[in-house]
Amino acid sequence: MHVTSLKTYPVLCGSVAGKASKLGVALHDAAYRELNLDFKYVAIETDDLRQALNGFRSLNFRGFGISMPYKIAIIEYLDELSEDVRSIGACNTVVNNSGKWKGHNTDWQGAIAAINEIGAKKPEKALIVGSGGVARAIAYGLRKSGWKVWVAGRNSATVGALVRELGLEGALSISEQAEVGAQLIVNATPIAESHGAPIMIEKLRDARYLLDVVFIPKETKLAAFARQQGLAVAPGWRMLLHQALYQFELYTGKNAPHQTMASVLEKALS
């Protein structure tokens, strides 16, 4: 049952995750204050997705973000899916349009915006290491932007499925990652050590750019090492920022205050 008559003051937005973070609250609330919007952001931590969603419906939330481990599970509760969610198979943003819930994915948009910032705008060869949900979103964005994309990972089944389902160039094992000659390297794993685990920066002779999805710490050992090797680096917090900017605009219909949100996020991660 869709609740369309109930209104809240302020308008409620938020997030749901297995482990909640205060980052979204800080980012979005600062932006609401900057634009003098009567909105409030709430982060929900739960092991019962259905229960949280019942609360969102009852309180007529305008929109909410979806974090691990619910980016796939949320799909069955949605009334409509964007084209990117259908292709990626994961949703990180829900918008309530007059009681109808539509799923979006802003992860890929955040990733593309982050790599564009470091000058990686000319589509060439890209190597993604990792094959989980964030890898799928980034692969979708890169392919949509004209990049030729290879995926390397330890799980050959999920790597192969990702390549087949998104029509990518090929699947590799971790040890084969240097064979592609990719200019853009993406760390889509939670591990960001300085070298060899799992990104072999020192062996990737053609690499010019790195996108690291890990945002805590703000600069990982991998990102620091890549900079030392002369690569232009898009740290994970920039992808996080940009996907949040897109979410804010979906929820409010307003242009996000980029600098305000960037400053808040940098301060929170410092």
Summary of the structure (lengths in Angstrom):
residues: 270
radius of gyration: 18.7
end to end distance: 43.5
largest distance: 59.4
contacts: 913
relative contact order: 0.14
helix: 42%
strand: 20%
